[in-house]
Amino acid sequence: MAENLYGFELMVGPYAVSELRVNRALRDNGATLSETGTHIYLTDTLESPHAEPPKMPFILKPIAEQHEKAIKIKNAVPVIVCLGNPPYDRHDAVDTESEDNLSRYGGWVRFTDPLPGNKYKDDRGRERELKTPRSRLAKRQELAILKDFIAPARSAGQGVRIKNLYNLYVYFWRWALWKVFEHDTANGPGVVSFISASSYLDGDAFCGMREHMRRQCDEIWILDLGGEGHGAIQSENVFAIRTPVSIAVAVRYQHMSNDMPAKTRYALVEGSQPEKLKALDTIDQFASISWQDCPEDWQAPFRPAGKGDYFTWPLITDLLPWQHSGVQLKRTWPIAPDTETLEHRWRGLLNAEDRSKAFRETGDREVGGTYRVELTRRNDDSTPISQLTTDAPTPEMHPYAYRTFDRHCIIADGRLMSRPRPDLWRAHGERQVYLTTLLKDQLGRGPAATACALIPDLHHFSGRGAKDTIPLYRTVGASQANITPHILDVLSNAYKTVVTPEDFLAYIYGTVAHSAYTDRFRSELSTRELRIPLTKDAALFERVRVSGSRLLWLHTYGERFIREDQRRGHVPRGAAKCVKGVPEDPENYPDSFNYNKVSGILCVGEGVFMPVAPEVYEFEVSGLNVVVSWLKYRMKKGAGKKSSPLDNIRPERWTSQFTTELLHLLWVLEATLKVYPEQARLMEEIIEGDCFLADELPPVPDEMRKPPKAPRRTGDLFYGAKGD
């Protein structure tokens, strides 16, 4: 063991500790160490195995010798077992042509070895030459071993999510698989076992990684330790971090062909941190664990497939096939609760001593850049921010769906947005409605989807992480619905009445937009599959449609699904009242609020609102407390991360409009909760009756999953944005 154990460590401190501990452990177990010691080396694992050892002064000769030995191990010594706890550090794609300091971006794993001119070394050190007219870094990535994770993902249509692969733990996984299973020295059995971040288990970007693992292995075991500290359903981590982790054991028994995917098994360890650690201590063999089989498709998630009636129903993504991420600015100052604050921030930007600092530059948006993105008919100015005069007019401001039931204002200018999502703006119209939900992460408590009539923010649904937006229409004039073709024909024939796009959306919303749905299907939703029980009963469909229509009217603040007897923008009055107004002078702008659950009194500074029922104040959407979030954004100091000094420009006082909007929010939540019992009863009727199976409905054409094509335009103005 002492002669065949090798270890790599980059940091000096951990290297010294590991060398000492391994030395002691080997001696305590009767091992005899050779003169060369424990074979623990101070080196960068991700450095090229073909690198030339650097020339160092005599005083650093021991380090140089270690470096040389580590390179030899990487390139010439067979390794049949690789164990580790790789670091995780996600970073942006390299957006420079500089080939210096690429080690923090994946090093050799992502960029392979450079040579003069257009020559490069492949994973076996062979010189090759590329003649395609690509940048040097792009050429290097075409030959690097990380391409085996990237290429299948691109082929599967996940190219836009490739950025999620740019993470240290992914590079270490790729290196270990190469060293144990693919290198010239890998001639037979092997094991790779890591405890690492677990996003690769089911993330879309990692489908190529999962395929490559299935091709290289005979069996894979996944022990999911959870530990989500950011998502809707949180659990304690075995480490002092908030990133979920898992243990994987990937095994190959002999030099194999890649004709059959590896058998993959999964188990989940639940409980508190002590309970998880205790459970791990009891495991002494694979038979100690109750495993579940995972799907055998090459790119399928490393999670078990769902079983039961729920999984026979159609996915919401097969009914409403085009989904899009919400708008992402990467700076918060162009969003505020009122237009007056935005006006002041714009003036602050133009008069700033350093506009780049005030703007909060990112790689995709800089004050000197030219970005031609038409979001509205008026906001089509592409003049670089750095060239604007100090009296340049404020771009058009728009109402904006910032968080669930929380309407802010935004400077609707593509120059300020890293991901403006022009496809969404192009399809925005008077009849457009957006559902927002979680399609890649597990849903938490509360409704499974929410709705808005305004362009939604990336974090609209629950305020954390990227969420999914599902528009009802693909065109601004509502001429083409975002509904799989012929589904409405199937339903119209079954119900003996015409089913419109609005009817269909209302039924879906009436089914999933309540807490009884997420409570009832808590286990099934762990698969990240949001499925719709679509009844075959015409009368039941109509009752659910009516319920969903009322909710959509409420949740769009009376802007959509308006009956003939209702006014646009009208919100039904509820029980809550403002019994003592919030002072509107700047000196008394509230910086805090509090709620008394017993009395139902909500105090906002010196203002008093009552009665506010506990279930209204505690209304939750997958971890987002709606009322608390709404209030925090309107306190004197605001909420959320500060992106620039401009964020310190806040509303100067609490306004009567804020009071009106708070009452409207409370009334909407009151009315929503009144509908919930009926929705729960209707859901049980749907489940007990006959529902359409997924394979009874028309398939989704590929083009329906893609954003609608932009119309042709004249001149040099075009839709789209760098990085969108």
C-alpha positions in Angstrom: 0.0 0.0 0.0 2.7 2.5 0.9 4.5 2.0 -2.4 1.3 2.2 -4.5 -0.4 5.2 -2.8 -0.1 8.6 -4.5 -1.7 11.9 -3.6 -1.8 15.4 -5.2 -2.4 18.6 -3.3 -2.1 22.2 -4.6 -2.1 24.2 -1.3 1.0 24.1 0.9 -0.9 23.9 4.2 -3.2 21.0 3.3 -0.3 19.3 1.6 1.8 19.4 4.8 -1.1 18.1 6.9 -2.0 15.3 4.5 1.6 14.2 4.2 1.9 14.0 7.9 -1.4 12.2 8.4 -0.8 9.6 5.6 2.6 9.0 7.0 1.3 8.4 10.5 -1.6 6.2 9.3 0.7 4.0 7.2 3.2 3.5 10.1 0.4 2.9 12.6 -0.8 0.0 10.4 2.7 -1.6 10.1 3.7 -0.2 6.7 7.3 0.3 5.9 8.0 3.5 4.0 10.6 3.7 1.4 13.2 6.5 1.3 11.0 8.4 -1.1 8.3 8.8 1.6 4.5 8.7 1.2 4.2 9.8 -2.5 2.1 12.9 -1.5 3.1 15.6 -4.0 2.7 19.4 -4.0 1.3 19.8 -7.5 -1.7 21.0 -9.6 -3.7 17.9 -10.6 -5.2 19.7 -13.6 -1.8 20.7 -15.0 -0.8 18.9 -18.2 0.7 15.4 -17.8 3.1 16.3 -20.6 4.4 19.5 -19.0 8.1 20.2 -18.7 9.2 20.7 -15.1 10.1 24.3 -14.5 13.7 25.4 -13.9 14.0 26.5 -10.3 16.9 27.8 -8.1 18.9 25.3 -6.1 17.0 26.2 -2.9 13.7 25.1 -4.5 15.1 21.9 -5.9 13.0 19.7 -3.6 9.8 21.3 -5.0 11.1 20.9 -8.6 11.8 17.2 -8.0 8.3 16.8 -6.6 6.8 18.5 -9.6 8.8 16.2 -11.9 7.6 13.0 -10.0 4.0 14.2 -10.1 4.1 14.7 -13.9 5.6 11.2 -14.3 2.7 9.7 -12.2 0.1 11.5 -14.3 1.6 10.3 -17.6 3.2 6.9 -16.9 2.0 5.3 -13.7 -1.1 3.1 -13.8 -3.9 4.2 -11.4 -6.8 1.8 -10.7 -8.5 3.6 -7.9 -8.9 7.4 -7.6 -10.5 8.8 -4.5 -11.2 12.4 -3.7 -13.2 15.4 -2.5 -12.6 17.8 -5.3 -13.1 21.5 -4.8 -16.0 23.3 -6.4 -15.8 26.7 -7.9 -18.0 27.8 -10.7 -16.7 30.5 -13.0 -17.7 32.3 -16.1 -16.5 31.2 -19.5 -13.1 32.5 -20.5 -13.9 35.6 -22.5 -10.4 36.6 -23.4 -7.8 35.4 -25.9 -5.0 35.5 -23.2 -3.6 32.0 -22.7 -2.0 33.0 -19.4 -3.2 31.7 -16.1 -5.7 29.2 -17.5 -5.2 26.9 -14.5 -8.1 28.4 -12.6 -10.3 27.7 -15.6 -9.6 24.0 -16.0 -6.0 24.0 -17.2 -5.1 21.0 -19.4 -8.5 19.3 -18.9 -10.3 22.2 -20.7 -7.6 23.6 -22.9 -5.0 20.8 -23.6 -1.4 21.8 -24.4 -0.3 24.8 -26.5 2.4 24.6 -29.1 3.8 27.2 -31.5 1.6 28.2 -34.4 -1.6 26.1 -34.8 -0.1 22.9 -33.4 -1.5 21.3 -30.2 -1.1 18.1 -28.2 -4.0 15.8 -27.7 -4.8 13.9 -24.6 -2.0 11.4 -25.4 0.6 14.0 -26.1 0.5 13.6 -29.9 1.1 16.7 -32.0 -1.8 17.8 -34.1 -2.7 20.8 -36.2 -6.0 22.5 -36.7 -6.6 24.5 -39.8 -10.1 25.8 -39.0 -10.3 29.6 -38.7 -11.0 29.6 -34.9 -9.4 31.5 -32.0 -6.5 29.8 -30.3 -8.4 29.0 -27.1 -11.3 27.7 -29.1 -9.0 25.4 -31.0 -7.4 24.2 -27.8 -10.8 23.3 -26.4 -11.7 21.3 -29.4 -8.9 18.8 -28.5 -9.1 18.9 -24.7 -10.7 16.0 -22.9 -13.5 18.1 -21.5 -15.0 18.0 -25.0 -16.3 14.5 -24.1 -18.7 16.2 -21.7 -19.4 19.2 -23.9 -20.1 17.7 -27.3 -22.9 15.3 -26.3 -24.6 18.1 -24.4 -24.4 20.4 -27.4 -25.9 17.6 -29.6 -28.7 17.2 -27.1 -29.6 20.9 -27.5 -28.1 22.0 -24.2 -25.4 24.3 -25.6 -26.9 27.3 -23.9 -26.3 25.6 -20.5 -22.7 24.5 -21.1 -21.5 27.3 -18.9 -22.6 25.2 -15.9 -19.8 22.7 -16.7 -17.2 25.4 -16.0 -16.6 24.2 -12.4 -13.5 22.8 -10.7 -15.3 19.7 -9.5 -16.3 18.9 -13.1 -12.7 19.2 -14.2 -11.5 16.8 -11.5 -14.2 14.3 -12.5 -13.1 14.5 -16.1 -9.4 14.1 -15.1 -10.1 11.1 -12.9 -12.1 9.3 -15.5 -9.4 9.9 -18.1 -6.6 8.7 -15.7 -8.3 5.5 -14.5 -10.3 4.4 -17.5 -9.0 6.1 -20.7 -5.2 6.7 -20.4 -2.7 4.4 -22.2 -1.9 2.9 -18.8 -5.6 2.0 -18.1 -5.8 -1.6 -19.3 -8.5 -3.1 -17.1 -10.5 -2.7 -13.9 -10.8 0.7 -12.1 -12.7 2.7 -9.6 -13.3 6.4 -9.3 -15.1 7.5 -6.1 -15.7 11.2 -5.3 -17.7 13.1 -2.8 -18.5 16.2 -4.7 -21.1 18.8 -5.6 -24.2 16.9 -6.9 -25.4 19.2 -9.7 -24.3 16.6 -12.3 -26.9 14.1 -11.1 -29.7 15.7 -13.0 -28.6 19.1 -14.4 -29.3 19.5 -18.2 -25.8 20.8 -18.8 -24.3 17.6 -17.4 -26.1 15.2 -19.7 -22.9 14.7 -21.7 -21.0 14.0 -18.5 -23.5 11.4 -17.5 -23.3 9.8 -20.9 -19.5 9.7 -20.8 -19.6 8.1 -17.3 -22.1 5.5 -18.5 -19.8 4.7 -21.5 -16.7 4.2 -19.4 -18.1 2.2 -16.5 -19.9 -1.0 -15.8 -21.7 0.1 -12.7 -22.3 3.5 -10.9 -23.6 3.9 -7.4 -24.9 7.3 -6.2 -25.3 8.1 -2.5 -27.1 11.4 -2.4 -26.4 13.3 0.8 -28.5 16.3 0.0 -27.5 19.5 1.8 -29.3 22.1 -0.3 -28.9 25.4 1.4 -30.2 27.7 -1.3 -33.2 26.0 -2.8 -36.9 25.7 -2.0 -36.5 22.6 0.1 -33.5 22.9 2.3 -31.6 20.2 4.2 -28.6 20.0 6.5 -25.3 19.4 4.8 -22.6 17.0 6.0 -20.1 19.8 5.4 -20.3 23.4 6.5 -21.5 24.5 3.0 -24.8 25.2 1.3 -24.1 23.2 -1.9 -25.7 19.8 -2.0 -23.2 16.9 -2.2 -23.2 13.2 -3.1 -20.9 10.3 -3.0 -20.3 8.4 -6.3 -18.6 5.1 -6.9 -18.0 4.5 -10.6 -16.6 1.0 -11.4 -15.3 -0.8 -14.4 -14.5 -4.5 -14.1 -12.5 -5.0 -17.3 -11.5 -3.2 -20.5 -14.9 -2.9 -22.0 -16.7 -1.8 -25.1 -19.1 1.2 -24.9 -22.2 -0.6 -26.3 -24.2 -0.8 -23.1 -24.7 2.0 -20.6 -23.5 1.4 -17.0 -26.0 0.1 -14.5 -26.7 3.1 -12.3 -28.2 2.9 -8.8 -29.3 5.6 -6.4 -30.0 6.1 -2.7 -30.8 9.1 -0.7 -29.6 9.8 2.9 -32.0 12.0 4.7 -32.0 13.7 8.2 -30.0 16.2 10.1 -26.2 16.4 9.8 -25.6 14.1 12.8 -28.2 11.6 11.5 -26.6 11.6 8.0 -23.1 11.0 9.5 -24.4 8.3 11.7 -26.0 6.6 8.7 -22.8 6.7 6.8 -20.9 5.2 9.7 -23.2 2.1 9.5 -22.4 1.4 5.9 -19.8 -1.4 5.5 -20.9 -2.8 2.1 -23.2 -2.0 -0.8 -25.8 -4.5 0.5 -26.2 -2.2 3.6 -28.1 0.3 1.4 -31.5 0.0 -0.3 -30.7 1.1 -3.9 -33.1 2.2 -6.6 -32.4 1.7 -10.2 -31.9 4.8 -12.4 -33.0 5.0 -16.1 -30.7 3.3 -18.6 -30.8 6.1 -21.2 -27.3 7.4 -21.9 -28.0 10.9 -20.8 -30.7 10.2 -18.2 -30.4 11.7 -14.7 -28.6 9.7 -12.0 -31.9 9.6 -10.1 -34.6 6.9 -10.1 -37.4 7.2 -12.6 -40.8 8.0 -11.0 -43.5 5.3 -10.8 -47.2 5.6 -10.4 -50.1 7.3 -12.1 -48.5 10.7 -11.7 -45.8 9.7 -14.2 -48.4 8.7 -16.9 -49.7 12.3 -17.1 -48.2 14.8 -19.6 -45.4 17.1 -18.5 -46.3 20.8 -18.5 -43.3 21.2 -20.8 -45.0 19.0 -23.4 -48.3 21.0 -23.1 -46.7 24.4 -23.2 -43.4 23.5 -25.0 -41.6 26.9 -25.1 -39.9 27.9 -21.9 -37.6 30.8 -21.4 -35.5 32.2 -18.6 -36.6 35.5 -17.2 -34.7 38.8 -17.7 -31.3 39.0 -16.0 -29.6 42.3 -15.5 -26.6 41.3 -13.3 -27.0 44.7 -11.7 -29.9 45.8 -9.5 -29.9 49.6 -9.7 -32.1 49.7 -12.9 -34.9 48.1 -10.9 -36.9 50.0 -8.2 -40.3 50.1 -6.6 -41.0 53.5 -8.2 -40.0 55.5 -11.3 -38.8 58.5 -9.4 -36.0 56.4 -7.9 -35.0 55.1 -11.3 -34.9 58.7 -12.6 -32.5 59.7 -9.8 -30.3 56.6 -10.4 -30.0 57.4 -14.1 -28.9 60.9 -13.3 -26.5 59.5 -10.8 -25.0 57.2 -13.5 -24.5 60.0 -16.0 -23.0 62.3 -13.4 -20.8 59.7 -11.8 -17.1 60.4 -11.7 -16.5 56.8 -12.7 -19.4 55.6 -14.9 -17.9 52.1 -15.2 -18.0 51.6 -11.4 -21.5 53.1 -11.0 -22.7 51.0 -13.9 -21.3 47.8 -12.5 -19.6 46.4 -15.6 -19.7 42.7 -16.5 -18.1 40.9 -19.3 -21.2 41.2 -21.4 -22.2 44.8 -20.5 -19.7 47.6 -20.3 -20.1 51.4 -20.5 -18.1 51.6 -23.7 -19.9 48.7 -25.5 -22.4 49.0 -28.3 -25.5 46.8 -27.8 -28.3 47.0 -30.3 -31.2 45.4 -28.6 -34.7 46.7 -29.3 -37.0 45.8 -26.3 -39.6 48.5 -26.8 -40.3 50.8 -29.8 -38.9 53.7 -27.9 -35.8 52.2 -26.4 -33.6 51.5 -29.4 -30.7 53.8 -28.6 -27.4 51.9 -29.0 -25.1 54.8 -28.0 -22.5 53.5 -25.5 -23.2 54.6 -22.0 -19.8 56.2 -21.8 -20.6 58.6 -24.7 -24.0 59.9 -23.3 -24.2 63.5 -22.2 -25.0 64.2 -18.6 -28.5 65.5 -19.7 -29.4 62.4 -21.8 -33.0 61.5 -21.3 -33.9 58.6 -19.1 -34.8 55.6 -21.3 -38.4 54.3 -21.2 -39.4 52.7 -17.9 -41.8 49.8 -17.7 -43.7 47.9 -15.0 -41.8 44.7 -14.2 -42.6 41.4 -12.5 -39.7 41.4 -10.1 -40.9 38.7 -7.6 -44.1 36.8 -7.2 -47.0 39.3 -6.7 -44.4 42.1 -6.5 -44.4 44.6 -9.3 -41.4 46.9 -9.6 -40.3 49.3 -12.4 -37.4 48.7 -14.7 -35.4 50.9 -17.1 -36.2 48.9 -20.2 -32.9 49.4 -22.0 -30.9 46.5 -23.4 -27.6 48.3 -22.7 -28.3 47.7 -19.0 -29.2 44.1 -19.2 -26.7 41.2 -19.4 -29.5 38.9 -20.5 -32.4 41.0 -21.8 -34.3 38.1 -23.3 -35.5 39.9 -26.4 -37.7 36.8 -27.3 -39.9 37.6 -24.3 -40.2 41.3 -25.1 -41.0 40.5 -28.7 -43.9 38.2 -27.7 -45.2 40.6 -25.0 -48.7 41.9 -25.6 -52.0 42.8 -24.1 -53.1 39.2 -23.9 -49.8 37.7 -22.8 -49.6 35.8 -19.5 -46.5 34.2 -18.1 -46.3 31.2 -15.7 -43.2 31.0 -13.7 -42.1 27.8 -11.9 -39.2 25.5 -11.1 -38.4 22.9 -13.8 -34.8 22.1 -12.9 -35.0 22.2 -9.1 -37.4 20.7 -6.6 -40.5 22.7 -5.8 -41.1 23.7 -2.2 -44.2 24.7 -0.2 -46.9 26.7 -1.8 -48.2 26.8 -5.4 -46.3 24.9 -8.1 -46.6 27.9 -10.4 -47.4 31.6 -10.3 -48.5 34.0 -13.0 -47.9 37.6 -14.0 -48.9 39.9 -16.9 -45.6 41.7 -16.9 -42.2 40.8 -18.3 -40.7 38.6 -15.5 -37.3 38.7 -13.8 -35.1 35.6 -13.8 -35.8 35.1 -10.1 -39.5 36.0 -10.2 -40.9 32.7 -8.9 -39.1 32.3 -5.6 -36.3 34.8 -5.5 -33.4 32.4 -5.6 -31.7 30.7 -8.5 -32.7 30.6 -12.1 -36.4 29.9 -12.7 -38.5 29.1 -15.8 -40.9 31.3 -17.5 -43.7 29.9 -19.7 -45.5 32.4 -22.0 -49.0 31.6 -23.1 -48.4 33.1 -26.6 -45.5 33.1 -28.9 -46.4 36.3 -30.7 -47.2 39.8 -29.6 -50.7 39.7 -31.2 -51.6 36.4 -29.6 -51.9 34.8 -33.1 -49.9 31.7 -32.1 -50.4 30.0 -28.7 -47.5 28.3 -26.9 -49.5 25.1 -26.9 -48.5 21.9 -28.7 -50.4 21.8 -32.0 -53.7 19.8 -32.0 -54.0 19.4 -28.3 -56.8 21.9 -28.2 -58.5 19.9 -31.0 -58.3 16.8 -28.9 -59.8 18.5 -25.9 -62.5 20.3 -27.9 -63.6 16.9 -29.4 -63.5 15.2 -26.0 -65.5 18.0 -24.2 -67.8 18.8 -27.2 -67.0 22.5 -26.9 -64.3 24.8 -28.2 -61.3 25.0 -25.8 -59.4 28.3 -26.3 -55.7 28.9 -25.3 -57.0 30.9 -22.3 -59.3 28.0 -21.2 -56.3 25.6 -21.4 -54.0 27.8 -19.3 -56.8 28.5 -16.8 -57.3 24.7 -16.3 -53.5 24.2 -15.8 -53.3 27.0 -13.4 -56.4 25.8 -11.5 -54.6 22.4 -11.1 -51.2 23.4 -10.0 -51.4 26.9 -8.5 -52.2 25.9 -5.0 -50.4 24.3 -2.0 -52.5 21.1 -2.1 -50.8 20.1 -5.3 -47.2 20.4 -4.0 -48.3 18.7 -0.7 -50.0 15.9 -2.5 -47.2 15.2 -4.9 -44.2 16.0 -2.7 -42.4 12.7 -3.4 -43.2 12.7 -7.1 -42.0 16.3 -7.5 -38.5 15.2 -6.3 -37.9 14.0 -9.8 -38.2 17.7 -11.0 -41.1 16.6 -13.3 -44.1 18.9 -13.2 -47.0 16.9 -14.6 -50.6 17.9 -15.3 -53.6 15.6 -14.6 -55.7 16.5 -17.6 -59.3 15.3 -16.9 -61.5 13.6 -19.5 -64.6 14.9 -17.8 -65.9 18.0 -19.6 -67.9 19.3 -16.6 -64.9 18.9 -14.3 -62.6 20.6 -16.8 -65.0 23.6 -16.8 -65.1 23.8 -13.0 -61.3 23.8 -12.8 -61.1 26.3 -15.6 -63.3 28.7 -13.7 -61.2 28.4 -10.6 -58.0 28.9 -12.5 -59.4 31.9 -14.4 -60.2 33.6 -11.1 -56.7 33.0 -9.8 -55.2 34.3 -13.0 -57.3 37.4 -12.7 -56.2 37.9 -9.1 -52.5 37.1 -9.6 -52.2 39.5 -12.6 -53.8 42.2 -10.4 -56.9 42.3 -12.7 -54.9 42.8 -15.9 -55.8 39.4 -17.5 -58.8 37.0 -17.5 -61.2 39.9 -16.9 -64.9 39.1 -16.9 -67.4 41.4 -18.5 -68.5 42.7 -15.1 -65.0 43.5 -14.0 -62.7 46.5 -14.6 -59.2 46.2 -15.8 -56.7 46.6 -13.0 -59.4 46.1 -10.3 -58.5 44.1 -7.2 -61.4 42.8 -5.0 -61.4 44.6 -1.6 -60.5 42.3 1.3 -60.6 42.4 5.1 -57.2 44.1 5.7 -57.3 47.8 6.2 -54.8 50.6 6.9 -56.0 51.8 10.3 -53.1 54.1 10.8 -51.3 55.6 7.8 -47.6 55.3 7.3 -46.1 58.8 7.6 -45.0 60.1 4.2 -42.3 62.5 5.3 -38.7 61.5 4.7 -37.8 61.6 8.4 -40.3 58.8 9.2 -39.6 56.6 6.3 -39.9 53.1 7.9 -36.8 51.0 8.2 -38.5 48.0 9.8 -41.8 46.2 10.1 -43.3 43.6 12.5 -46.2 41.3 12.7 -48.2 40.0 15.7 -49.7 36.6 14.9 -52.2 36.7 17.7 -53.7 40.1 17.0 -53.2 40.0 13.3 -51.6 43.4 13.3 -48.9 44.3 10.8 -46.9 47.4 11.7 -45.0 49.2 9.0 -42.9 51.8 10.8 -45.6 53.9 12.5 -48.3 52.6 10.1 -50.8 49.8 11.1 -52.6 47.3 8.9 -55.2 44.9 10.2 -56.6 42.3 10.3 -53.8 40.4 8.5 -54.4 36.6 8.9 -51.3 34.5 9.7 -51.7 32.4 6.6 -51.7 35.7 4.5 -48.5 37.0 6.2 -46.8 33.6 5.9 -47.8 32.9 2.3 -44.9 31.1 0.8 -43.8 30.3 -2.8 -41.0 27.7 -2.6 -39.1 29.4 0.1 -40.1 33.0 -0.7 -42.3 34.7 1.9 -44.3 36.9 -0.4 -45.4 39.6 2.1 -42.0 39.8 3.9 -40.1 40.0 0.6 -42.4 42.8 -0.6 -41.9 44.8 2.5 -38.2 44.4 2.7 -37.7 45.8 -0.8 -39.6 49.0 0.3 -37.9 49.6 3.6 -35.6 52.6 3.9 -32.4 50.6 3.3 -34.0 48.2 0.8 -33.2 44.5 0.4 -31.0 42.3 -1.7 -27.4 42.6 -2.8 -26.0 46.0 -3.7 -24.6 46.0 -7.2 -23.2 49.5 -7.4 -23.2 52.8 -5.5 -26.4 53.7 -7.4 -28.3 51.1 -5.3 -27.9 53.5 -2.3 -30.2 55.9 -4.1 -33.5 54.8 -2.5 -37.1 56.1 -2.5 -37.1 59.2 -0.4 -40.3 58.5 1.5 -43.1 56.0 1.9 -45.9 57.1 -0.5 -49.6 56.6 -0.6 -49.0 54.4 -3.7 -47.0 52.0 -1.5 -49.9 51.8 0.9 -52.3 51.1 -1.9 -50.1 48.4 -3.4 -49.6 46.7 0.0 -53.3 46.5 0.5 -53.8 45.1 -2.9 -51.2 42.4 -2.2 -52.9 41.5 1.1 -56.3 41.4 -0.6 -55.0 39.2 -3.5 -53.6 36.7 -1.0 -56.8 36.7 1.1 -58.8 35.9 -2.1 -56.3 33.3 -3.2 -56.5 31.4 0.1 -60.3 31.4 -0.1 -60.0 29.5 -3.4 -57.6 26.9 -2.1 -60.1 24.5 -0.4 -62.2 24.3 -3.6 -59.0 23.7 -5.7 -58.0 20.9 -3.3 -61.4 19.2 -3.7 -61.3 19.6 -7.5 -57.8 18.1 -7.6 -59.0 15.0 -5.8 -61.9 14.6 -8.2 -59.5 14.9 -11.1 -57.2 12.2 -9.7 -60.0 9.8 -8.9 -61.4 10.1 -12.4 -60.0 9.4 -15.9 -57.2 11.5 -17.1 -55.4 11.8 -20.5 -52.2 9.8 -20.6 -49.2 11.5 -22.0 -49.0 9.1 -25.0 -52.7 9.9 -25.8 -51.7 13.5 -26.7 -50.0 14.8 -29.9 -46.2 14.8 -29.8 -44.3 18.1 -29.6 -42.7 19.3 -32.9 -39.1 20.4 -32.3 -39.7 23.9 -33.6 -42.3 24.5 -30.9 -39.6 24.1 -28.2 -37.6 26.9 -29.8 -38.2 30.6 -29.4 -40.3 32.2 -32.1 -38.3 33.6 -35.0 -37.6 37.3 -35.0 -39.3 39.2 -37.8 -37.1 40.7 -40.5 -36.1 44.3 -39.9 -34.5 46.9 -42.0 -31.4 48.9 -41.3 -28.7 47.9 -38.8 -31.1 47.5 -35.8 -31.7 43.9 -34.8 -33.1 41.9 -32.0 -30.8 39.9 -29.9 -28.0 40.5 -27.5 -24.5 39.3 -26.8 -24.7 36.3 -24.5 -28.5 36.0 -24.6 
